[in-house]
């Protein structure tokens, strides 16, 4: 990840690393502590104060230790880094709400506002933060802040953001991904950085030094399937018109407790709908499929009249382009008439699941079979 540019309006020697992605927060704060430590100072150039408080009284004692560290001259008169590591009482827990802990943090902020000695670099790393608190509001204005939150997987396009991080981390292992494997890996491993790193390490060991390209089968073998991964895999099988695999995946999800309507609504209908939309986009606007950014640029330049029917992000901030980009790469396997038939089969399956007592496995199996066989075969 590229280094964050400093804000010249804020203190240059006060740093806050915050976010729900604990692995990213820890890694970034650790790198900062190493980069900012005085050259040649060794272990004397870094003073770490553990911010994991057991209770409010402990929190007050920790803050006092931090203040003392900031105000104490470094060994041999050299500068130093003070790292307030993993503070756990800035959020909404019982300790964080205790008035004594709140007062202690306010006192620390006053010390920081008064000015940290020029030869001291202060780092605060924290995961849970109540951003309504005065201590945080003042820190946000005062410090160089870096935020690392776990992407919200309910918002469209989160996969693209995670893919960039995964590619960067994979390159550090010397790993590359075959076409389509990166998207599969992200949806199988999820959005948490630590989980992603663990799965990359497993793939690295599994492949060994002789092979550095990650294939889809490697991911299916080594990476546990999340719910998002299962949805992606069923959609991928539909996109390839691989009836056997689609049925196998459907059976697997039913066996682990998913219900038939949930599978239909989460995995099948969105895939077919995106195919219909993507096919129309490709025919009328011909965006490039060489990269996600170039595809998105074409769609984002279209007038509202051309995009009103396209899916939007849940927060309303724009088009949910990423699923359409994936669908545009696969929709060529279906004729327009076949997609119309597929939508009709989805409607019939939904009606049967809701209004009859037919077995869900039977309804979905019939739907997938009629959907994925060719028109010529269906007519026989």
Secondary structure by P-SEA (a helix, b strand, c coil): cccccccccccccbbbbbccaaaaaaaaaaaaaaaacccccccccbbbbbcccccaaaaaaaaaaaaaaaaccccccbbbbbbbccccccccccccccaaaaaaaaaaaaaaaacccccbbbbbbbcccccccaaaaaaaaccbbbbbccccccccaaaaaaaaaaaaaaaaaccccccaaaaaaaaaacccaaaaaaaaaaaaaaaccccccccaaaaaacccccaaaaaaaaaaaaaacaaaaaaaaaaaaaaacccaaaaaacccaaaaaaaaaaaaaaaccccccccaaaaaaaaaaccccccccccccccccccccaaaaaaaaccccccaaaaaaaaaaaaaaaaaaccccccaaaaaaaaaaaaccccccccc
